Amino acid sequence: MSDGPYPREVVFDSLRSGLTTDSMLEDDPPALRVSWIAWDSGFRGSGLQVGDQIIAVNGETIPRPTELRELQRLTRELPGDLNEGAVFAARGLKDGSPLTVTIRRRRQMEALLQSIEDLKPMLEPSTVESDFSRAPLEQMLR
């Protein structure tokens, strides 16, 4: 698993991604969390997973809105929204056009992997030494 974001490219067979996403626009960086991948989506089998966070679409980072109007507009235009097909068409995408998303893997998975890494030293064999020659025989037998 990669430490950083990496792109995934999928070719459309219609002007919809087949993704359902939740906006995480307050995060750093702003992202869309993938909550569902439709069975007929081109993203099925691409390596994209539910829980992944999309941080860029076709190389354009997900913006952080500063005003309510911008937030309302943005949430209608991002992948995973019901209006995405119209937005894709307005940007010149057609059936068969590739769509590249850059993702960040789920934090829970990264935290779990870090926990496993933290446990590795505890699982490795170690040598413990003691100097019994200095202790009186009576203390060693107790």
Contacts in CASP RR format, 6 or more apart in sequence:
PFRMAT RR
TARGET T0000
AUTHOR 0000-0000-0000
METHOD contacts of the structure
MODEL  1
MSDGPYPREVVFDSLRSGLTTDSMLEDDPPALRVSWIAWDSGFRGSGLQV
GDQIIAVNGETIPRPTELRELQRLTRELPGDLNEGAVFAARGLKDGSPLT
VTIRRRRQMEALLQSIEDLKPMLEPSTVESDFSRAPLEQMLR
1 105 0 8 1.000
1 109 0 8 1.000
1 113 0 8 1.000
2 105 0 8 1.000
4 104 0 8 1.000
4 105 0 8 1.000
5 55 0 8 1.000
5 56 0 8 1.000
5 102 0 8 1.000
5 103 0 8 1.000
5 104 0 8 1.000
6 102 0 8 1.000
6 103 0 8 1.000
7 56 0 8 1.000
7 59 0 8 1.000
7 100 0 8 1.000
7 101 0 8 1.000
7 102 0 8 1.000
7 103 0 8 1.000
8 43 0 8 1.000
8 46 0 8 1.000
8 47 0 8 1.000
8 48 0 8 1.000
8 100 0 8 1.000
8 101 0 8 1.000
8 102 0 8 1.000
8 103 0 8 1.000
9 98 0 8 1.000
9 99 0 8 1.000
9 100 0 8 1.000
10 17 0 8 1.000
10 41 0 8 1.000
10 42 0 8 1.000
10 43 0 8 1.000
10 46 0 8 1.000
10 48 0 8 1.000
10 98 0 8 1.000
10 99 0 8 1.000
10 100 0 8 1.000
10 101 0 8 1.000
11 42 0 8 1.000
11 96 0 8 1.000
11 97 0 8 1.000
11 98 0 8 1.000
11 99 0 8 1.000
12 42 0 8 1.000
12 88 0 8 1.000
12 93 0 8 1.000
12 94 0 8 1.000
12 95 0 8 1.000
12 96 0 8 1.000
12 97 0 8 1.000
12 98 0 8 1.000
12 99 0 8 1.000
13 42 0 8 1.000
13 95 0 8 1.000
13 96 0 8 1.000
14 95 0 8 1.000
15 84 0 8 1.000
15 85 0 8 1.000
15 88 0 8 1.000
15 89 0 8 1.000
15 93 0 8 1.000
15 94 0 8 1.000
15 95 0 8 1.000
16 84 0 8 1.000
16 85 0 8 1.000
16 88 0 8 1.000
17 41 0 8 1.000
17 42 0 8 1.000
17 43 0 8 1.000
17 79 0 8 1.000
17 80 0 8 1.000
17 84 0 8 1.000
17 99 0 8 1.000
18 37 0 8 1.000
18 38 0 8 1.000
18 40 0 8 1.000
18 41 0 8 1.000
18 42 0 8 1.000
18 43 0 8 1.000
18 80 0 8 1.000
19 34 0 8 1.000
19 36 0 8 1.000
19 37 0 8 1.000
19 38 0 8 1.000
19 41 0 8 1.000
19 43 0 8 1.000
19 48 0 8 1.000
19 79 0 8 1.000
19 80 0 8 1.000
20 34 0 8 1.000
20 35 0 8 1.000
20 36 0 8 1.000
20 37 0 8 1.000
20 38 0 8 1.000
20 80 0 8 1.000
21 32 0 8 1.000
21 33 0 8 1.000
21 34 0 8 1.000
21 35 0 8 1.000
21 54 0 8 1.000
21 78 0 8 1.000
21 79 0 8 1.000
21 80 0 8 1.000
21 81 0 8 1.000
22 32 0 8 1.000
22 33 0 8 1.000
22 35 0 8 1.000
23 32 0 8 1.000
23 75 0 8 1.000
23 78 0 8 1.000
24 30 0 8 1.000
24 31 0 8 1.000
24 32 0 8 1.000
24 33 0 8 1.000
24 53 0 8 1.000
25 31 0 8 1.000
25 62 0 8 1.000
25 64 0 8 1.000
25 65 0 8 1.000
25 71 0 8 1.000
25 74 0 8 1.000
26 64 0 8 1.000
27 53 0 8 1.000
29 55 0 8 1.000
29 61 0 8 1.000
29 62 0 8 1.000
29 64 0 8 1.000
30 55 0 8 1.000
30 61 0 8 1.000
30 62 0 8 1.000
30 63 0 8 1.000
30 64 0 8 1.000
31 53 0 8 1.000
31 54 0 8 1.000
31 55 0 8 1.000
31 62 0 8 1.000
31 104 0 8 1.000
32 53 0 8 1.000
32 54 0 8 1.000
32 62 0 8 1.000
32 78 0 8 1.000
32 79 0 8 1.000
32 80 0 8 1.000
33 51 0 8 1.000
33 52 0 8 1.000
33 53 0 8 1.000
33 54 0 8 1.000
34 48 0 8 1.000
34 49 0 8 1.000
34 50 0 8 1.000
34 51 0 8 1.000
34 52 0 8 1.000
34 53 0 8 1.000
34 54 0 8 1.000
34 103 0 8 1.000
35 50 0 8 1.000
35 51 0 8 1.000
36 50 0 8 1.000
37 43 0 8 1.000
37 44 0 8 1.000
37 48 0 8 1.000
37 50 0 8 1.000
38 44 0 8 1.000
48 101 0 8 1.000
48 103 0 8 1.000
49 105 0 8 1.000
49 106 0 8 1.000
51 106 0 8 1.000
52 103 0 8 1.000
52 104 0 8 1.000
52 105 0 8 1.000
52 106 0 8 1.000
53 103 0 8 1.000
53 104 0 8 1.000
53 105 0 8 1.000
53 106 0 8 1.000
54 62 0 8 1.000
54 79 0 8 1.000
54 101 0 8 1.000
54 102 0 8 1.000
54 103 0 8 1.000
55 61 0 8 1.000
55 62 0 8 1.000
55 102 0 8 1.000
55 103 0 8 1.000
55 104 0 8 1.000
56 62 0 8 1.000
56 101 0 8 1.000
56 102 0 8 1.000
57 78 0 8 1.000
57 79 0 8 1.000
57 99 0 8 1.000
57 100 0 8 1.000
57 101 0 8 1.000
57 102 0 8 1.000
58 99 0 8 1.000
58 100 0 8 1.000
59 100 0 8 1.000
59 102 0 8 1.000
62 78 0 8 1.000
63 74 0 8 1.000
65 71 0 8 1.000
65 74 0 8 1.000
75 81 0 8 1.000
76 83 0 8 1.000
76 87 0 8 1.000
77 83 0 8 1.000
77 84 0 8 1.000
77 87 0 8 1.000
78 84 0 8 1.000
79 99 0 8 1.000
79 101 0 8 1.000
81 87 0 8 1.000
88 97 0 8 1.000
88 99 0 8 1.000
93 99 0 8 1.000
132 140 0 8 1.000
END
